[in-house]
Amino acid sequence: MTRVDNIVETDGALILGAGIAGLFTALKLAPMPSIVLAGTRPGLSGSSAWAQGGIAASVGEGDSWQSHAHDTMVAGAGLCDAAIVDLVAKLASARIDDLVGYGAPFDRNGDGSLAVGREAAHSLPRIVHVKGDGAGAAISATLAARATETNCITLLEGFHAIELAMENGRVTGIFARSGIGADARLILFRARAVILATGGLGALYSVTTNPLESRGEGLGMAARAGALIADPEFVQFHPTAIAVGRDPAPLATEALRGEGASLVNTRGERFMTAIHSDAELAPRDIVARAIHRQIMSGQKVYLDCRQAIGASFADHFPTVFAACMSAGIDPAREMIPVAPAAHYHMGGIASDAKGRSSRPGLWVVGECAATGLHGANRLASNSLLEGLVFGALVADDVRGQLAAGAMRGTPPAPQRFASPAPPHVLRGAMTGGVGVERDADGLRTALDVITRLETTSSEPALLNMTAAAKLVTAAALARHESRGGHWRSDFPQTAATGTRTFLTLADAQAIADEAQALPRRARK
Ligand SMILES: Cc1cc2nc3c(=O)[nH]c(=O)nc-3n(C[C@H](O)[C@H](O)[C@H](O)COP(=O)(O)OP(=O)(O)OC[C@H]3O[C@@H](n4cnc5c(N)ncnc54)[C@H](O)[C@@H]3O)c2cc1C
């Protein structure tokens, strides 16, 4: 690590990430102090502000936490940790109450009860939402407002974290950059507890619904510090990103299919009815694969909302409506072109039931963590929930280690910073070789690209991204079966017994080395 320009210390917690997971953890920690460090503005930051559907919780009439847990287990295709699933499903309604207490403006029924919507693979309507498709923006804004007015929370935006600080095997802080060119500064933030809430890695793919800041840097930083990583090969591809050539691709929420919108190809065929009894509401991986295959066979795929939603589109789904209209498509009258896109990372930094990583001093929460809730495939709208439930659990676990007191050192004023974007070649290799359908040859080609990039740079941000990409790709190469979000065309069967993946970056490197040692012609 090069020269540090400034050291900022707290006897409280240091939280990296100001999405829903990071902000909720800080609020739950109060009155203990915390610094929340983020690249972009809290309230607008990360995937959280973009979430459309809402949060799953068994708060509707006739629903139960057991039914929610059951649906989560089924979606997870044999790899969920049942104890974690029960814990999250049981605690869901209490965390929704917390959000209501913070002022989250959930949609309500005429009698004042929470309105719940239905999404794929949920056996009952159980998604609490805001203004139809505005849950992420509204909840993020609410949490940011509460955090801003909470004195013990220091929100610092405009910092780019690049490495974990370690002392005697314990994580004690984070190195972060601020500013550009001659104004660039490297600051060491030290704290009694370090919590990563850095979100997912969709932006490592060239076709994604994630904001470009979701590029697996927290995962890469933790892996480079020796943390154990779990289930990295499981990436969820959202079936219905709006295919109008935008990066990132706007999302057509699953709730549209929940309302009865159908998927058709260029020939006008409603192909999902022949593939799954739940048709358009089949699990996401099945719908994504079906659309991918249509596209590979030369068809275009459209989401037809004209009958099911029609004139009420603008009122019920204002975010999707605006995205379509800005691309010149009126979804009340025209079909929406769609394609699968990298959307959610089920894997992440391995976490126990308290959010502890395998490295002392480091806790993880939200999409960057792998708690065992999602298994091989996430049930829709379980991710914001996981961030809330584990945010509270992490806060309970670290609270006792913190002390009140003023922050020492003065961080520079927020500034723009220059962070390298994921290289096009990396994003292309991930979408091409580690996407909806994978095989050994494509995975090995992706590993070649990742290794080449690593050898040409010592830039820590890039190495964090390539570390994350390598973990996903190596674990996908090592899993000789298809399950949940991971589909191998050369291993289409599902093994009788499923086991979770746990590996370090060194393990992933060993898989990559072995793959590269194979002569090209023996690779297939
Ligand atoms: C379009 C879309 C729709 C979705 N809809 C839903 C839904 O309806 N329901 C649901 O449950 N889930 C949904 N999801 C998934 C869900 O939004 C995410 O899983 C969740 O918001 C992740 O929250 P988080 O707090 O863990 O991370 P994020 O909200 O992604 O926040 C990550 C934070 O980390 C910061 N960060 C990352 N790296 C660095 C770094 N190196 N330096 C400084 N800061 C850094 C970012 O700036 C950001 O503040 C959706 C996702 C997308 C993309």
PDBQT file of the ligand as one rigid body, heavy atoms in Angstrom, charges set to zero:
ROOT
HETATM    1  C1  LIG A 601     -33.094  -3.210 -10.946  1.00  0.00    +0.000 C 
HETATM    2  C2  LIG A 601     -33.120  -4.028  -9.677  1.00  0.00    +0.000 A 
HETATM    3  C3  LIG A 601     -34.330  -4.357  -9.076  1.00  0.00    +0.000 A 
HETATM    4  C4  LIG A 601     -34.352  -5.104  -7.892  1.00  0.00    +0.000 A 
HETATM    5  N1  LIG A 601     -35.553  -5.361  -7.281  1.00  0.00    +0.000 NA
HETATM    6  C5  LIG A 601     -35.558  -5.990  -6.078  1.00  0.00    +0.000 A 
HETATM    7  C6  LIG A 601     -36.766  -6.167  -5.349  1.00  0.00    +0.000 A 
HETATM    8  O1  LIG A 601     -37.827  -5.745  -5.779  1.00  0.00    +0.000 OA
HETATM    9  N2  LIG A 601     -36.702  -6.802  -4.153  1.00  0.00    +0.000 N 
HETATM   10  C7  LIG A 601     -35.546  -7.268  -3.633  1.00  0.00    +0.000 A 
HETATM   11  O2  LIG A 601     -35.558  -7.840  -2.544  1.00  0.00    +0.000 OA
HETATM   12  N3  LIG A 601     -34.390  -7.106  -4.303  1.00  0.00    +0.000 NA
HETATM   13  C8  LIG A 601     -34.363  -6.461  -5.491  1.00  0.00    +0.000 A 
HETATM   14  N4  LIG A 601     -33.186  -6.299  -6.145  1.00  0.00    +0.000 N 
HETATM   15  C9  LIG A 601     -31.950  -6.714  -5.490  1.00  0.00    +0.000 C 
HETATM   16  C10 LIG A 601     -31.646  -5.725  -4.372  1.00  0.00    +0.000 C 
HETATM   17  O3  LIG A 601     -31.928  -4.417  -4.827  1.00  0.00    +0.000 OA
HETATM   18  C11 LIG A 601     -30.202  -5.794  -3.923  1.00  0.00    +0.000 C 
HETATM   19  O4  LIG A 601     -29.856  -7.125  -3.649  1.00  0.00    +0.000 OA
HETATM   20  C12 LIG A 601     -30.021  -4.986  -2.650  1.00  0.00    +0.000 C 
HETATM   21  O5  LIG A 601     -30.473  -3.665  -2.841  1.00  0.00    +0.000 OA
HETATM   22  C13 LIG A 601     -28.570  -4.960  -2.226  1.00  0.00    +0.000 C 
HETATM   23  O6  LIG A 601     -28.478  -4.057  -1.155  1.00  0.00    +0.000 OA
HETATM   24  P1  LIG A 601     -27.090  -3.793  -0.487  1.00  0.00    +0.000 P 
HETATM   25  O7  LIG A 601     -27.332  -2.745   0.540  1.00  0.00    +0.000 OA
HETATM   26  O8  LIG A 601     -26.497  -5.070  -0.075  1.00  0.00    +0.000 OA
HETATM   27  O9  LIG A 601     -26.167  -3.220  -1.666  1.00  0.00    +0.000 OA
HETATM   28  P2  LIG A 601     -26.359  -1.959  -2.608  1.00  0.00    +0.000 P 
HETATM   29  O10 LIG A 601     -27.684  -1.328  -2.449  1.00  0.00    +0.000 OA
HETATM   30  O11 LIG A 601     -25.969  -2.364  -3.976  1.00  0.00    +0.000 OA
HETATM   31  O12 LIG A 601     -25.297  -0.910  -2.032  1.00  0.00    +0.000 OA
HETATM   32  C14 LIG A 601     -23.919  -1.119  -2.166  1.00  0.00    +0.000 C 
HETATM   33  C15 LIG A 601     -23.184   0.053  -1.569  1.00  0.00    +0.000 C 
HETATM   34  O13 LIG A 601     -21.789  -0.226  -1.529  1.00  0.00    +0.000 OA
HETATM   35  C16 LIG A 601     -21.057   0.878  -2.054  1.00  0.00    +0.000 C 
HETATM   36  N5  LIG A 601     -19.800   0.376  -2.578  1.00  0.00    +0.000 N 
HETATM   37  C17 LIG A 601     -19.566  -0.776  -3.258  1.00  0.00    +0.000 A 
HETATM   38  N6  LIG A 601     -18.258  -0.891  -3.529  1.00  0.00    +0.000 NA
HETATM   39  C18 LIG A 601     -17.657   0.205  -3.011  1.00  0.00    +0.000 A 
HETATM   40  C19 LIG A 601     -16.316   0.659  -2.967  1.00  0.00    +0.000 A 
HETATM   41  N7  LIG A 601     -15.305  -0.034  -3.497  1.00  0.00    +0.000 N 
HETATM   42  N8  LIG A 601     -16.056   1.841  -2.351  1.00  0.00    +0.000 NA
HETATM   43  C20 LIG A 601     -17.056   2.579  -1.808  1.00  0.00    +0.000 A 
HETATM   44  N9  LIG A 601     -18.354   2.180  -1.807  1.00  0.00    +0.000 NA
HETATM   45  C21 LIG A 601     -18.637   1.015  -2.409  1.00  0.00    +0.000 A 
HETATM   46  C22 LIG A 601     -21.991   1.482  -3.091  1.00  0.00    +0.000 C 
HETATM   47  O14 LIG A 601     -21.636   2.831  -3.367  1.00  0.00    +0.000 OA
HETATM   48  C23 LIG A 601     -23.328   1.347  -2.357  1.00  0.00    +0.000 C 
HETATM   49  O15 LIG A 601     -23.445   2.413  -1.445  1.00  0.00    +0.000 OA
HETATM   50  C24 LIG A 601     -33.143  -5.554  -7.323  1.00  0.00    +0.000 A 
HETATM   51  C25 LIG A 601     -31.929  -5.236  -7.936  1.00  0.00    +0.000 A 
HETATM   52  C26 LIG A 601     -31.915  -4.473  -9.097  1.00  0.00    +0.000 A 
HETATM   53  C27 LIG A 601     -30.597  -4.125  -9.724  1.00  0.00    +0.000 C 
ENDROOT
TORSDOF 0
